[in-house]
Amino acid sequence: MPNEPQRSRAVFSTEDFGLMKEAVADYVRRIADDPRSVKFSNLYHRLGRLG
């Protein structure tokens, strides 16, 4: 049997994405006046597409 690359395993579960999205949403509300909040808001939306 030839050496086949091992199948990659998911690091995060669907539930994990929900938890991370909830945490990021809370953080975005806390730093609403900070210019970085835009980057975290974008992260929030990307997490929503994943899980």
N, CA, C, O and CB atoms as a CASP TS submission, in Angstrom:
PFRMAT TS
TARGET T0000
AUTHOR 0000-0000-0000
METHOD Language model
MODEL 1
PARENT N/A
ATOM      1  N   MET     1       0.852  -1.187   0.000  1.00  0.00           N
ATOM      2  CA  MET     1       0.000   0.000   0.000  1.00  0.00           C
ATOM      3  C   MET     1       0.897   1.250   0.000  1.00  0.00           C
ATOM      4  O   MET     1       1.722   1.415   0.898  1.00  0.00           O
ATOM      5  CB  MET     1      -0.969  -0.002   1.241  1.00  0.00           C
ATOM      6  N   PRO     2       0.742   2.115  -0.988  1.00  0.00           N
ATOM      7  CA  PRO     2       1.584   3.329  -1.043  1.00  0.00           C
ATOM      8  C   PRO     2       1.274   4.261   0.121  1.00  0.00           C
ATOM      9  O   PRO     2       0.184   4.245   0.693  1.00  0.00           O
ATOM     10  CB  PRO     2       1.376   4.075  -2.380  1.00  0.00           C
ATOM     11  N   ASN     3       2.263   5.064   0.443  1.00  0.00           N
ATOM     12  CA  ASN     3       2.052   6.055   1.510  1.00  0.00           C
ATOM     13  C   ASN     3       1.093   7.124   1.027  1.00  0.00           C
ATOM     14  O   ASN     3       1.414   7.908   0.133  1.00  0.00           O
ATOM     15  CB  ASN     3       3.394   6.696   1.955  1.00  0.00           C
ATOM     16  N   GLU     4      -0.071   7.147   1.619  1.00  0.00           N
ATOM     17  CA  GLU     4      -1.058   8.167   1.281  1.00  0.00           C
ATOM     18  C   GLU     4      -1.090   9.209   2.381  1.00  0.00           C
ATOM     19  O   GLU     4      -0.963   8.878   3.560  1.00  0.00           O
ATOM     20  CB  GLU     4      -2.461   7.543   1.074  1.00  0.00           C
ATOM     21  N   PRO     5      -1.259  10.471   2.002  1.00  0.00           N
ATOM     22  CA  PRO     5      -1.344  11.493   3.056  1.00  0.00           C
ATOM     23  C   PRO     5      -2.565  11.243   3.934  1.00  0.00           C
ATOM     24  O   PRO     5      -3.629  10.843   3.461  1.00  0.00           O
ATOM     25  CB  PRO     5      -1.409  12.916   2.442  1.00  0.00           C
ATOM     26  N   GLN     6      -2.376  11.488   5.211  1.00  0.00           N
ATOM     27  CA  GLN     6      -3.497  11.317   6.123  1.00  0.00           C
ATOM     28  C   GLN     6      -4.547  12.381   5.840  1.00  0.00           C
ATOM     29  O   GLN     6      -4.242  13.518   5.479  1.00  0.00           O
ATOM     30  CB  GLN     6      -3.028  11.388   7.595  1.00  0.00           C
ATOM     31  N   ARG     7      -5.777  11.971   6.015  1.00  0.00           N
ATOM     32  CA  ARG     7      -6.889  12.898   5.838  1.00  0.00           C
ATOM     33  C   ARG     7      -6.871  13.926   6.957  1.00  0.00           C
ATOM     34  O   ARG     7      -6.723  13.570   8.126  1.00  0.00           O
ATOM     35  CB  ARG     7      -8.242  12.145   5.809  1.00  0.00           C
ATOM     36  N   SER     8      -7.018  15.182   6.610  1.00  0.00           N
ATOM     37  CA  SER     8      -7.019  16.205   7.658  1.00  0.00           C
ATOM     38  C   SER     8      -8.327  16.143   8.429  1.00  0.00           C
ATOM     39  O   SER     8      -9.388  15.860   7.872  1.00  0.00           O
ATOM     40  CB  SER     8      -6.810  17.616   7.057  1.00  0.00           C
ATOM     41  N   ARG     9      -8.226  16.410   9.702  1.00  0.00           N
ATOM     42  CA  ARG     9      -9.405  16.399  10.570  1.00  0.00           C
ATOM     43  C   ARG     9      -9.772  17.823  10.932  1.00  0.00           C
ATOM     44  O   ARG     9      -8.906  18.684  11.086  1.00  0.00           O
ATOM     45  CB  ARG     9      -9.153  15.560  11.848  1.00  0.00           C
ATOM     46  N   ALA    10     -11.051  18.057  11.064  1.00  0.00           N
ATOM     47  CA  ALA    10     -11.528  19.389  11.442  1.00  0.00           C
ATOM     48  C   ALA    10     -11.016  19.748  12.829  1.00  0.00           C
ATOM     49  O   ALA    10     -11.003  18.914  13.735  1.00  0.00           O
ATOM     50  CB  ALA    10     -13.073  19.455  11.403  1.00  0.00           C
ATOM     51  N   VAL    11     -10.606  20.970  12.979  1.00  0.00           N
ATOM     52  CA  VAL    11     -10.121  21.453  14.273  1.00  0.00           C
ATOM     53  C   VAL    11     -11.292  21.934  15.127  1.00  0.00           C
ATOM     54  O   VAL    11     -11.318  21.719  16.339  1.00  0.00           O
ATOM     55  CB  VAL    11      -9.089  22.591  14.081  1.00  0.00           C
ATOM     56  N   PHE    12     -12.253  22.582  14.487  1.00  0.00           N
ATOM     57  CA  PHE    12     -13.397  23.139  15.203  1.00  0.00           C
ATOM     58  C   PHE    12     -14.677  22.448  14.768  1.00  0.00           C
ATOM     59  O   PHE    12     -14.826  22.064  13.608  1.00  0.00           O
ATOM     60  CB  PHE    12     -13.502  24.654  14.969  1.00  0.00           C
ATOM     61  N   SER    13     -15.592  22.294  15.704  1.00  0.00           N
ATOM     62  CA  SER    13     -16.903  21.733  15.379  1.00  0.00           C
ATOM     63  C   SER    13     -17.847  22.875  15.004  1.00  0.00           C
ATOM     64  O   SER    13     -17.532  24.048  15.203  1.00  0.00           O
ATOM     65  CB  SER    13     -17.476  20.904  16.577  1.00  0.00           C
ATOM     66  N   THR    14     -18.996  22.516  14.466  1.00  0.00           N
ATOM     67  CA  THR    14     -20.014  23.513  14.140  1.00  0.00           C
ATOM     68  C   THR    14     -20.422  24.281  15.395  1.00  0.00           C
ATOM     69  O   THR    14     -20.642  25.492  15.347  1.00  0.00           O
ATOM     70  CB  THR    14     -21.246  22.843  13.493  1.00  0.00           C
ATOM     71  N   GLU    15     -20.522  23.575  16.509  1.00  0.00           N
ATOM     72  CA  GLU    15     -20.878  24.228  17.773  1.00  0.00           C
ATOM     73  C   GLU    15     -19.803  25.239  18.181  1.00  0.00           C
ATOM     74  O   GLU    15     -20.119  26.302  18.714  1.00  0.00           O
ATOM     75  CB  GLU    15     -21.073  23.175  18.889  1.00  0.00           C
ATOM     76  N   ASP    16     -18.538  24.908  17.932  1.00  0.00           N
ATOM     77  CA  ASP    16     -17.445  25.830  18.261  1.00  0.00           C
ATOM     78  C   ASP    16     -17.600  27.149  17.511  1.00  0.00           C
ATOM     79  O   ASP    16     -17.379  28.219  18.078  1.00  0.00           O
ATOM     80  CB  ASP    16     -16.085  25.191  17.932  1.00  0.00           C
ATOM     81  N   PHE    17     -17.983  27.071  16.219  1.00  0.00           N
ATOM     82  CA  PHE    17     -18.157  28.301  15.445  1.00  0.00           C
ATOM     83  C   PHE    17     -19.264  29.164  16.040  1.00  0.00           C
ATOM     84  O   PHE    17     -19.152  30.390  16.065  1.00  0.00           O
ATOM     85  CB  PHE    17     -18.472  27.974  13.977  1.00  0.00           C
ATOM     86  N   GLY    18     -20.321  28.535  16.514  1.00  0.00           N
ATOM     87  CA  GLY    18     -21.399  29.288  17.160  1.00  0.00           C
ATOM     88  C   GLY    18     -20.920  29.988  18.418  1.00  0.00           C
ATOM     89  O   GLY    18     -21.274  31.139  18.673  1.00  0.00           O
ATOM     90  N   LEU    19     -20.115  29.288  19.202  1.00  0.00           N
ATOM     91  CA  LEU    19     -19.575  29.882  20.431  1.00  0.00           C
ATOM     92  C   LEU    19     -18.627  31.039  20.119  1.00  0.00           C
ATOM     93  O   LEU    19     -18.669  32.080  20.774  1.00  0.00           O
ATOM     94  CB  LEU    19     -18.845  28.817  21.261  1.00  0.00           C
ATOM     95  N   MET    20     -17.776  30.847  19.119  1.00  0.00           N
ATOM     96  CA  MET    20     -16.838  31.912  18.754  1.00  0.00           C
ATOM     97  C   MET    20     -17.593  33.120  18.212  1.00  0.00           C
ATOM     98  O   MET    20     -17.234  34.263  18.497  1.00  0.00           O
ATOM     99  CB  MET    20     -15.818  31.406  17.711  1.00  0.00           C
ATOM    100  N   LYS    21     -18.640  32.863  17.427  1.00  0.00           N
ATOM    101  CA  LYS    21     -19.436  33.967  16.884  1.00  0.00           C
ATOM    102  C   LYS    21     -20.087  34.761  18.018  1.00  0.00           C
ATOM    103  O   LYS    21     -20.112  35.991  17.985  1.00  0.00           O
ATOM    104  CB  LYS    21     -20.518  33.432  15.912  1.00  0.00           C
ATOM    105  N   GLU    22     -20.608  34.057  19.013  1.00  0.00           N
ATOM    106  CA  GLU    22     -21.222  34.721  20.172  1.00  0.00           C
ATOM    107  C   GLU    22     -20.196  35.568  20.926  1.00  0.00           C
ATOM    108  O   GLU    22     -20.487  36.699  21.318  1.00  0.00           O
ATOM    109  CB  GLU    22     -21.845  33.678  21.122  1.00  0.00           C
ATOM    110  N   ALA    23     -19.001  35.021  21.127  1.00  0.00           N
ATOM    111  CA  ALA    23     -17.951  35.752  21.840  1.00  0.00           C
ATOM    112  C   ALA    23     -17.505  36.981  21.059  1.00  0.00           C
ATOM    113  O   ALA    23     -17.309  38.049  21.639  1.00  0.00           O
ATOM    114  CB  ALA    23     -16.752  34.840  22.107  1.00  0.00           C
ATOM    115  N   VAL    24     -17.344  36.836  19.752  1.00  0.00           N
ATOM    116  CA  VAL    24     -16.918  37.967  18.928  1.00  0.00           C
ATOM    117  C   VAL    24     -17.998  39.047  18.917  1.00  0.00           C
ATOM    118  O   VAL    24     -17.686  40.237  18.971  1.00  0.00           O
ATOM    119  CB  VAL    24     -16.604  37.505  17.485  1.00  0.00           C
ATOM    120  N   ALA    25     -19.263  38.639  18.846  1.00  0.00           N
ATOM    121  CA  ALA    25     -20.360  39.620  18.859  1.00  0.00           C
ATOM    122  C   ALA    25     -20.338  40.436  20.148  1.00  0.00           C
ATOM    123  O   ALA    25     -20.529  41.652  20.118  1.00  0.00           O
ATOM    124  CB  ALA    25     -21.725  38.913  18.702  1.00  0.00           C
ATOM    125  N   ASP    26     -20.109  39.778  21.265  1.00  0.00           N
ATOM    126  CA  ASP    26     -20.035  40.486  22.544  1.00  0.00           C
ATOM    127  C   ASP    26     -18.863  41.459  22.546  1.00  0.00           C
ATOM    128  O   ASP    26     -18.988  42.592  23.012  1.00  0.00           O
ATOM    129  CB  ASP    26     -19.902  39.489  23.711  1.00  0.00           C
ATOM    130  N   TYR    27     -17.727  41.015  22.024  1.00  0.00           N
ATOM    131  CA  TYR    27     -16.533  41.869  21.984  1.00  0.00           C
ATOM    132  C   TYR    27     -16.760  43.069  21.069  1.00  0.00           C
ATOM    133  O   TYR    27     -16.340  44.180  21.392  1.00  0.00           O
ATOM    134  CB  TYR    27     -15.305  41.063  21.508  1.00  0.00           C
ATOM    135  N   VAL    28     -17.419  42.858  19.933  1.00  0.00           N
ATOM    136  CA  VAL    28     -17.691  43.967  19.008  1.00  0.00           C
ATOM    137  C   VAL    28     -18.533  45.037  19.711  1.00  0.00           C
ATOM    138  O   VAL    28     -18.294  46.232  19.535  1.00  0.00           O
ATOM    139  CB  VAL    28     -18.422  43.452  17.728  1.00  0.00           C
ATOM    140  N   ARG    29     -19.508  44.611  20.498  1.00  0.00           N
ATOM    141  CA  ARG    29     -20.335  45.583  21.234  1.00  0.00           C
ATOM    142  C   ARG    29     -19.489  46.350  22.249  1.00  0.00           C
ATOM    143  O   ARG    29     -19.694  47.547  22.452  1.00  0.00           O
ATOM    144  CB  ARG    29     -21.509  44.869  21.952  1.00  0.00           C
ATOM    145  N   ARG    30     -18.548  45.670  22.880  1.00  0.00           N
ATOM    146  CA  ARG    30     -17.717  46.332  23.902  1.00  0.00           C
ATOM    147  C   ARG    30     -16.754  47.350  23.312  1.00  0.00           C
ATOM    148  O   ARG    30     -16.452  48.360  23.947  1.00  0.00           O
ATOM    149  CB  ARG    30     -16.932  45.299  24.680  1.00  0.00           C
ATOM    150  N   ILE    31     -16.269  47.091  22.097  1.00  0.00           N
ATOM    151  CA  ILE    31     -15.270  47.984  21.505  1.00  0.00           C
ATOM    152  C   ILE    31     -15.851  48.783  20.335  1.00  0.00           C
ATOM    153  O   ILE    31     -15.119  49.162  19.421  1.00  0.00           O
ATOM    154  CB  ILE    31     -14.055  47.179  21.035  1.00  0.00           C
ATOM    155  N   ALA    32     -17.126  49.032  20.359  1.00  0.00           N
ATOM    156  CA  ALA    32     -17.823  49.679  19.239  1.00  0.00           C
ATOM    157  C   ALA    32     -17.156  50.978  18.781  1.00  0.00           C
ATOM    158  O   ALA    32     -17.198  51.296  17.592  1.00  0.00           O
ATOM    159  CB  ALA    32     -19.254  49.965  19.631  1.00  0.00           C
ATOM    160  N   ASP    33     -16.547  51.727  19.685  1.00  0.00           N
ATOM    161  CA  ASP    33     -15.927  52.999  19.323  1.00  0.00           C
ATOM    162  C   ASP    33     -14.491  52.845  18.840  1.00  0.00           C
ATOM    163  O   ASP    33     -13.871  53.824  18.424  1.00  0.00           O
ATOM    164  CB  ASP    33     -15.960  53.932  20.499  1.00  0.00           C
ATOM    165  N   ASP    34     -13.963  51.642  18.889  1.00  0.00           N
ATOM    166  CA  ASP    34     -12.586  51.363  18.475  1.00  0.00           C
ATOM    167  C   ASP    34     -12.584  51.066  16.971  1.00  0.00           C
ATOM    168  O   ASP    34     -13.434  50.314  16.493  1.00  0.00           O
ATOM    169  CB  ASP    34     -11.977  50.160  19.290  1.00  0.00           C
ATOM    170  N   PRO    35     -11.643  51.644  16.224  1.00  0.00           N
ATOM    171  CA  PRO    35     -11.592  51.360  14.781  1.00  0.00           C
ATOM    172  C   PRO    35     -11.440  49.860  14.459  1.00  0.00           C
ATOM    173  O   PRO    35     -11.852  49.407  13.392  1.00  0.00           O
ATOM    174  CB  PRO    35     -10.437  52.127  14.155  1.00  0.00           C
ATOM    175  N   ARG    36     -10.854  49.109  15.377  1.00  0.00           N
ATOM    176  CA  ARG    36     -10.692  47.663  15.148  1.00  0.00           C
ATOM    177  C   ARG    36     -12.011  46.917  15.149  1.00  0.00           C
ATOM    178  O   ARG    36     -12.073  45.771  14.704  1.00  0.00           O
ATOM    179  CB  ARG    36      -9.786  47.069  16.199  1.00  0.00           C
ATOM    180  N   SER    37     -13.066  47.550  15.642  1.00  0.00           N
ATOM    181  CA  SER    37     -14.363  46.862  15.700  1.00  0.00           C
ATOM    182  C   SER    37     -14.829  46.434  14.305  1.00  0.00           C
ATOM    183  O   SER    37     -15.555  45.448  14.175  1.00  0.00           O
ATOM    184  CB  SER    37     -15.420  47.771  16.350  1.00  0.00           C
ATOM    185  N   VAL    38     -14.425  47.155  13.276  1.00  0.00           N
ATOM    186  CA  VAL    38     -14.792  46.797  11.901  1.00  0.00           C
ATOM    187  C   VAL    38     -14.192  45.441  11.536  1.00  0.00           C
ATOM    188  O   VAL    38     -14.858  44.607  10.922  1.00  0.00           O
ATOM    189  CB  VAL    38     -14.317  47.885  10.902  1.00  0.00           C
ATOM    190  N   LYS    39     -12.940  45.226  11.912  1.00  0.00           N
ATOM    191  CA  LYS    39     -12.277  43.957  11.615  1.00  0.00           C
ATOM    192  C   LYS    39     -12.951  42.808  12.360  1.00  0.00           C
ATOM    193  O   LYS    39     -13.130  41.724  11.804  1.00  0.00           O
ATOM    194  CB  LYS    39     -10.788  44.028  11.986  1.00  0.00           C
ATOM    195  N   PHE    40     -13.322  43.044  13.609  1.00  0.00           N
ATOM    196  CA  PHE    40     -13.988  42.004  14.388  1.00  0.00           C
ATOM    197  C   PHE    40     -15.405  41.755  13.870  1.00  0.00           C
ATOM    198  O   PHE    40     -15.894  40.627  13.920  1.00  0.00           O
ATOM    199  CB  PHE    40     -14.027  42.391  15.872  1.00  0.00           C
ATOM    200  N   SER    41     -16.053  42.786  13.382  1.00  0.00           N
ATOM    201  CA  SER    41     -17.374  42.625  12.792  1.00  0.00           C
ATOM    202  C   SER    41     -17.285  41.762  11.532  1.00  0.00           C
ATOM    203  O   SER    41     -18.140  40.907  11.301  1.00  0.00           O
ATOM    204  CB  SER    41     -17.992  44.001  12.465  1.00  0.00           C
ATOM    205  N   ASN    42     -16.258  41.985  10.725  1.00  0.00           N
ATOM    206  CA  ASN    42     -16.049  41.163   9.538  1.00  0.00           C
ATOM    207  C   ASN    42     -15.784  39.712   9.929  1.00  0.00           C
ATOM    208  O   ASN    42     -16.280  38.792   9.277  1.00  0.00           O
ATOM    209  CB  ASN    42     -14.882  41.712   8.702  1.00  0.00           C
ATOM    210  N   LEU    43     -15.009  39.505  10.983  1.00  0.00           N
ATOM    211  CA  LEU    43     -14.751  38.152  11.487  1.00  0.00           C
ATOM    212  C   LEU    43     -16.057  37.489  11.915  1.00  0.00           C
ATOM    213  O   LEU    43     -16.283  36.313  11.631  1.00  0.00           O
ATOM    214  CB  LEU    43     -13.755  38.190  12.672  1.00  0.00           C
ATOM    215  N   TYR    44     -16.902  38.235  12.589  1.00  0.00           N
ATOM    216  CA  TYR    44     -18.206  37.730  13.027  1.00  0.00           C
ATOM    217  C   TYR    44     -19.002  37.198  11.829  1.00  0.00           C
ATOM    218  O   TYR    44     -19.588  36.118  11.894  1.00  0.00           O
ATOM    219  CB  TYR    44     -19.003  38.845  13.753  1.00  0.00           C
ATOM    220  N   HIS    45     -19.014  37.953  10.759  1.00  0.00           N
ATOM    221  CA  HIS    45     -19.780  37.545   9.581  1.00  0.00           C
ATOM    222  C   HIS    45     -19.150  36.341   8.885  1.00  0.00           C
ATOM    223  O   HIS    45     -19.857  35.471   8.379  1.00  0.00           O
ATOM    224  CB  HIS    45     -19.894  38.707   8.600  1.00  0.00           C
ATOM    225  N   ARG    46     -17.807  36.295   8.862  1.00  0.00           N
ATOM    226  CA  ARG    46     -17.149  35.110   8.272  1.00  0.00           C
ATOM    227  C   ARG    46     -17.437  33.862   9.088  1.00  0.00           C
ATOM    228  O   ARG    46     -17.643  32.791   8.517  1.00  0.00           O
ATOM    229  CB  ARG    46     -15.626  35.326   8.173  1.00  0.00           C
ATOM    230  N   LEU    47     -17.456  33.975  10.404  1.00  0.00           N
ATOM    231  CA  LEU    47     -17.781  32.832  11.257  1.00  0.00           C
ATOM    232  C   LEU    47     -19.214  32.356  10.991  1.00  0.00           C
ATOM    233  O   LEU    47     -19.494  31.158  11.041  1.00  0.00           O
ATOM    234  CB  LEU    47     -17.606  33.203  12.750  1.00  0.00           C
ATOM    235  N   GLY    48     -20.103  33.286  10.711  1.00  0.00           N
ATOM    236  CA  GLY    48     -21.480  32.928  10.415  1.00  0.00           C
ATOM    237  C   GLY    48     -21.612  32.100   9.154  1.00  0.00           C
ATOM    238  O   GLY    48     -22.494  31.247   9.052  1.00  0.00           O
ATOM    239  N   ARG    49     -20.737  32.349   8.192  1.00  0.00           N
ATOM    240  CA  ARG    49     -20.769  31.576   6.946  1.00  0.00           C
ATOM    241  C   ARG    49     -20.210  30.172   7.149  1.00  0.00           C
ATOM    242  O   ARG    49     -20.556  29.252   6.409  1.00  0.00           O
ATOM    243  CB  ARG    49     -19.977  32.298   5.851  1.00  0.00           C
ATOM    244  N   LEU    50     -19.351  30.005   8.145  1.00  0.00           N
ATOM    245  CA  LEU    50     -18.711  28.700   8.362  1.00  0.00           C
ATOM    246  C   LEU    50     -19.546  27.735   9.196  1.00  0.00           C
ATOM    247  O   LEU    50     -19.522  26.524   8.977  1.00  0.00           O
ATOM    248  CB  LEU    50     -17.385  28.897   9.030  1.00  0.00           C
ATOM    249  N   GLY    51     -20.277  28.284  10.147  1.00  0.00           N
ATOM    250  CA  GLY    51     -20.961  27.365  11.057  1.00  0.00           C
ATOM    251  C   GLY    51     -22.391  27.657  11.293  1.00  0.00           C
ATOM    252  O   GLY    51     -23.051  26.939  12.044  1.00  0.00           O
TER
END
